[in-house]
Amino acid sequence: MSEHPVHHVTLSLDRKFEFVARFEDLPGQPTVRLDEPAPLGDSHGPNAAALVAAAAGNCLAASLLFCLQKSRASVGGMTARVAAHVERNDDGRLRISHIDVDLEPALEGEDLAKLERCSTLFEDFCVVTQSLRKGVPVNVALTHRREPAHTKA
């Protein structure tokens, strides 16, 4: 893995508010359909806030799993339950106000002590969660693409 990886995703409008996301760095992998809930969309896929929640939960679960495995714990499974709370800000705009993550690794016996050790370490290694907590700069460019002129027969 590169020291400074860049992840490339292309989103293409399919219909209404449904976009198809292609992960360019993973050729041949399935696409992900995103959609807004009603009244804008039809909920044919997760919306962006749900993907942020999934990303935070996945990153935290993977970070905890990595720490437990490095500690030689026998992890029988892992469940992450995530809730991204969306509320209006002072300007009346919807924003993710906070994210709650509940991690449940399947551990037994002496491995529970290893969980105690990892509980003080793993969050700091989660790329997504720590980035969200700091606030990630997002640079936006707007490029106009002309649609081909339709000819009338």
Secondary structure, DSSP 8 states (H G I E B T S, - for coil): --SS----EEEEEEETTEEEEEETTSTTS--EEE---TTTS--SS--HHHHHHHHHHHHHHHHHHHHHHHTT-----EEEEEEEEEEE-TTS-EEEEEEEEEEEE---TTHHHHHHHHTTTGGGG-HHHHHHHH-------------------
